[in-house]
């Protein structure tokens, strides 16, 4: 018998049978002793939701396959600014509203180094900022919210260092401060970028919204 607490808000004292588990769903095929022959189709367990994503899964998100067409997408390479999402959670983080972490393996032949700048190769700071917006939009899609993602604004941004071809690993983090999930879907968070463990970018009050309309419509 499963304790009713496991049923994500569904209360029953009856034993449940014929259970099969998926990555993020519990399928209840039959509820015995049901007088009205009610069948419970799907329960979504928050604790079982995927909490990390590899590069192929990020590319699927860029193609609109991860959250469904018309919903949040990551940009495709070369504008996709990380190789993996290492952790994403609906609670926790600095403000207890959720967090997301990602990593980029820095290679000397990355597309922006030769042009920014010639003989003085530096990753443009705007790309690091865009990565934080990308992660905030991904977070909203991961919550199950619908619509196309768009960056709205940011507050204070500080650059304390640079990403160069000598850097090995870039880490990103966004800690959500507020998530609005009504008629307006909006995520607000503080972000940071670390180069080989040292925090060199900080962005306050990143804002990303989801819209039912495509850009330009």
N, C-alpha and C positions, 0 to 999 in steps of 0.2 A: 504494500500500500504506500502511495506517495502522500506525504504530509501536505495539507492544503496550502501551507505557506509556499510550496514550490510552484504553485500554479499561477503565480504572477497576478494575484487578485481574484482568481476564480475560486470560490469556496465550495467545497463538496466534502461530505463525509463518506461517500461511496468509494469503494476500491476501483481503480482504473486499470484496464488491461490492454494488451496489444499495443504497447508503446514502442515507437521507433524514434531514435534521436538523429537529428541532422546537425549541421554546423551551428545553426542559430535558431532551430525550431524544434518543438516537441509536437509530434503528430499524435493526436488521440483518436484512434480509429473507432473506439466504441466505449460508451459509458454504460456498464451493466446495470440492470435493475431500473432502467429509465422507463417510466410509464409512457412517456410521449415519444420514445425512440429518438431522442435528440442526440445528434452526433456532433462532437466538438472537433473542429477542423485543425486549428493551428494555435499554438501559444508561442509567443516570442519571448525568450529568456534574455534579459538584458545582460546577465552575467556570461552568456554564451556568445554574445555578439563579437565578431572578429575585432581584434585589438591591434593588429599589425598587418602591413601590406607590403608585398615584394614589388619589384619593378614591373613585372608582367601585369600584376593587378593594377598598378598605377596607370599603365598604358590602356588597360581595359576601361578605366575611369575616363581617360582622355577621349576614348572612342564613344563614350556615352553608354557603356555596357554595364558598369558597376551599379549605378543607382537608377538606371533606366533613361531612355531618351527623354529630353526635355528637362532633366534634372541636373544637379551640380556636376560639372566636369572639371578635371584638371586640364591645363594646356598640354599639348603634345610636345615632344622634343623638337627644337632645342630649348623651348621656353619652360619645360618641366624642370624645376630647379632642385629636385631631390631624387634619390635612387630608391628610397624605401621609407615607409612610415614605421617607426619602431614601436610606438605606443599611442593609443588613442583611448580616452576614457570619458564617460559622461559626467562623472563627478571627480573630486580631487582637483589637483592643480593649486596654484597659489590662492585662488579665490573660492575654491570648492565648487566651481561651475563647470568643470571639465578641462581637459588639456589634450594636446597633440604634440608629438615629437617626431622628427624626421632627420635623415642624414643624406649627405651628398659626398661621394668619393671624388676628391679633387684630382684631376689629371691635367698635366701640362698642356695637353692638346685640346682642352675645352674651347668651344667655338669663340668665346668672347675675349680670350687672352690676346690673340694676335692683333685685334683691332682696338683694344682698350688697355693700354696704349701701345703703340709701336715702341719697342725698346724699354717699356715700363709697364709690364703686364699686371693688371689689377682687375679683379672681378667687379663690375659695376655695382655700386651699392644699391641701386634701384632694383637689381635682380634679387638681392637678398631680401629686400622689402617685399617684392612681389611674391617670393616664396612664402612669406608669412601670410599674405592675403590668400594664396593658394590653399594653404593648410586650414585657414579659417573657413573658407568655402567648403572644403572637403568635410570638415567637422559637421557642418550643417546638413550636407547630403547624407553623411553617415548616421545622423540622428533620424533620418527618414523624411526630412522636410523636402518639399517639392519646389522646383523652379530652377531657372538658370542663375548661376552665381555671378555677382559683380562686386568689385571693390567699390566702396563708397568714400572712405576717407581714412586718415590716420591722424593721430595727435603728434606729440613730440617724437622726433626721430634723432638718435645720436649714433654717430660712427666713431668708434674709438680705435679702429685698426683696419687692416686690409686682408683680403683673401688673395693670395698670389699663387703662382705655379708651385711654389715650395710647400704650400699648405697640403696636408694629407686628407683631413676630414673636416667637413662643415656639419655642424649640428644646428637644428632649428627647434624652437619651442614656442608654442602659443598657449597661454593660460586664459581661458575664457572668464570674462567678468560679468557678462550678461548675455542671455540667449532669449530673444523674443520669438515666440512660436504661434502668434495669432495671425491676423490678416497680413501683418508685416512680419516676415521672417528675417531676423537680423542677428548676427553674432558680433560681439564686441570683446576684444581681448588685448592683452599685452604680449608682445613677442620679443624674441631675442635670437641672435645668431652667435654661435661659438666657432672659432677656428682653432683646431687642435686643442680644444678644451678651454680656450680663453674667450670670454664674452666680448665681442667687438661691435655688435650692432644691438641697439635697443629701440623698440618702437612701442609707443603707448597708444591705447584706444584705437587699435585696428578695427575697422568696420567693414563687414561684408554682408550683403543682402541677397536674397533669392527672389527672382522675378518670374512671373508666368510668361513674360514676353521676351523674345530674343532682342539682342541689341539692335537698335535702329528701327524697331517697329513701333 
